[in-house]
Amino acid sequence: MDEGPGLKTGTFSFHPGITLFTGFDSNIFYEHGDEDINRGFVFIANPAISLGLAKPNNLDFKLNADFRWEQFF
């Protein structure tokens, strides 16, 4: 998958991103049995960043980082 041109400054490139998800979890804590199972809605945010460095001698460096946050209601 091509991530596009991103934001470039000289030989550095910067690609920010975020993934958002909402849904319903019928068993939040993976409990056994049918009674008193915790159910609820979930919201997940996953911001990410990709930093790249391209040198003239065909040496590429890439750093990817992300963070996942889950909130149950």
C-alpha positions as CSV (number, residue, x, y, z in Angstrom):
1,M,0.0,0.0,0.0
2,D,1.4,3.4,-1.0
3,E,1.1,5.9,1.9
4,G,1.3,8.9,-0.3
5,P,3.7,11.9,-0.3
6,G,3.0,13.0,3.3
7,L,4.6,16.2,4.6
8,K,8.1,16.6,3.4
9,T,11.0,18.8,4.6
10,G,14.2,18.2,2.8
11,T,15.0,14.4,3.1
12,F,12.4,13.9,6.0
13,S,8.8,12.8,5.5
14,F,6.0,12.9,8.0
15,H,2.8,10.8,7.8
16,P,0.2,11.4,10.6
17,G,-2.9,9.3,10.8
18,I,-5.7,8.2,13.1
19,T,-8.2,5.3,13.1
20,L,-11.5,5.6,15.0
21,F,-13.8,2.7,15.9
22,T,-17.0,2.3,17.7
23,G,-18.9,-0.9,18.5
24,F,-20.6,-3.1,21.0
25,D,-18.8,-5.8,23.0
26,S,-21.1,-8.5,24.4
27,N,-18.5,-9.8,26.9
28,I,-16.0,-7.1,27.8
29,F,-14.0,-9.2,30.4
30,Y,-14.2,-12.6,28.6
31,E,-16.3,-14.0,31.4
32,H,-17.7,-17.5,31.5
33,G,-21.4,-18.3,31.9
34,D,-24.5,-16.5,30.9
35,E,-25.2,-14.5,34.1
36,D,-23.8,-11.1,35.1
37,I,-21.7,-10.8,31.9
38,N,-20.5,-7.2,31.4
39,R,-21.7,-5.8,28.1
40,G,-21.2,-2.4,26.7
41,F,-20.2,0.0,23.9
42,V,-16.6,0.5,23.1
43,F,-14.8,3.5,21.5
44,I,-11.2,2.9,20.2
45,A,-8.9,5.7,19.0
46,N,-5.6,4.7,17.4
47,P,-3.4,7.8,16.4
48,A,-0.2,6.9,14.5
49,I,2.8,8.7,13.1
50,S,5.4,7.6,10.5
51,L,8.7,9.4,10.1
52,G,11.0,8.7,7.2
53,L,14.5,9.8,6.1
54,A,15.7,9.2,2.6
55,K,19.4,9.7,2.0
56,P,20.9,10.3,-1.5
57,N,22.9,7.0,-1.3
58,N,19.7,4.9,-1.4
59,L,19.6,4.4,2.4
60,D,16.1,4.7,3.8
61,F,15.1,4.9,7.4
62,K,11.6,4.7,8.7
63,L,10.1,5.0,12.2
64,N,6.5,4.0,12.9
65,A,4.7,4.6,16.2
66,D,1.1,4.3,17.3
67,F,-1.0,4.4,20.5
68,R,-4.3,2.5,21.1
69,W,-6.9,3.9,23.6
70,E,-10.0,1.9,24.4
71,Q,-13.0,3.3,26.4
72,F,-15.9,1.2,27.4
73,F,-19.3,2.6,28.2
